[in-house]
C-alpha cells in the first residue's frame, strides 16, 4: 500500500516586508515606486504625512488605485490637523474602495509642526485618546456623541462605515506606547530605532493591551538601509537626518544578506512588519526595490 504523505504547510514569512515612501521623494515618483513594489512581490508600501510635504490620504489612495495586491499604510496622520469626523470619512472611504488593503495610523504629530499649523494643544495625549475612541466608534457604524476636552461630536454617524479597518497608533514616549496598546490595533514606530528600542516599545504596548482586553498589537518598524558601493558611509550620513547616530545598531548596510539580517533583528525584537527605507541618495531606487523582492524576501521566507 502506498501512503501519500500529508501536504506540508506552506512556509510563512517571519515578518511582512515593505517599502517606505518617505517625503524626501517627490510625489510624482510615487506611481513608479508603488508599481515596482507590487511587481517585486513585497507585502506593504508605507506612505508618510510630514508637515508640510505630502498628504498621506491622497498618497495612499493613489497607490492603492495603481496596484492590485500590495497593502498600503499611512504612517501617520497627526490628529490635530483634522477633525475626527473628517478623518473617519477619509479612512472609511478609502477602506471601502480597497477592502483589506488599507492600514491608517494616527498620532499626535510633531508639536513644533502643530504649532506652526495653529493646532497645537496643551495635552496631545488627551487629544489622541479622544480622537481614537471616537474614530473607532464612527468606523464601526455607531452614532457618536461626545463632549471631550478636544473632541466634540453631536449624533454623528457615518453612512458608509468601515468596521474592519485597523486603527494603528504611533508614539515614542511611555504613555503614548501604553495608549497604543490600550486602544490601537497596532503600533507604528519611528524610522530610526535599534532593535533594543523596538523590543522595549513592543513590550510597553503589549503590557497595556492585556488589562484593556485588547489583543497583542501588531508592531510596524522601519529599517533604513543602503546597498552597493559605499553603503555603510551612505547609511552613516543618512542616520543623523533622522535623529540617529551611526554605530548604535540602527539600519543596515551591505548586500541582501545584511539587509535581511537587519529585518530579522527587528522581527526578533517584536516587529510584525518592517518597511525598508532607502537613503535619500539611493542611486537606483528601482534596482533597490527589485533587490528586496528578488534576494531579501527569500532570505526572510527561509529564516
URBEL-V136393 format. One line per field, one symbol per residue. psi: psi as a letter, one per 20 degrees, with the letter a starting at -180 (. if undefined). burial: 1 if it has 9 or more other C-alpha atoms within 8 Angstrom, else 0. A space follows every 10 residues. Layout:
BEGIN
psi = ???
burial = ???
END
This chain:
BEGIN
psi = ppppqqppqp pqqhqppaqp nriipqhiig ghgghggghi jrgqppqrnp pmfqpggggg gghhhirhgq ppqpnrophh iqqhghgggg gggghhhmpj jpnqqqairp hghhghikjp rhnhhgghgg ggghgggghi jqpppqmahh opqnlppphm rmiipqopqq rhrhhhghhg hhhrirpprr imqqhhhggg gghgghhhgg hikqrpqqpo rqopqqrapk gghgghhhgh ikkqpqjjkp aqpbahgggg hgghhhghii piqppporqh joingghggh ggghggghhh hj.
burial = 0000000000 0011111111 1010100001 1011111101 0111111110 0001110011 1111011001 1111111111 1011101111 1111100100 1111111110 0011100011 0001111111 1111111111 1111110000 1110011100 1100111111 1100011111 1111111111 1111100110 1101111111 0001011111 1111111000 1101110111 0001010001 1111011111 0111111011 1111111110 0000000111 1111111111 100
END
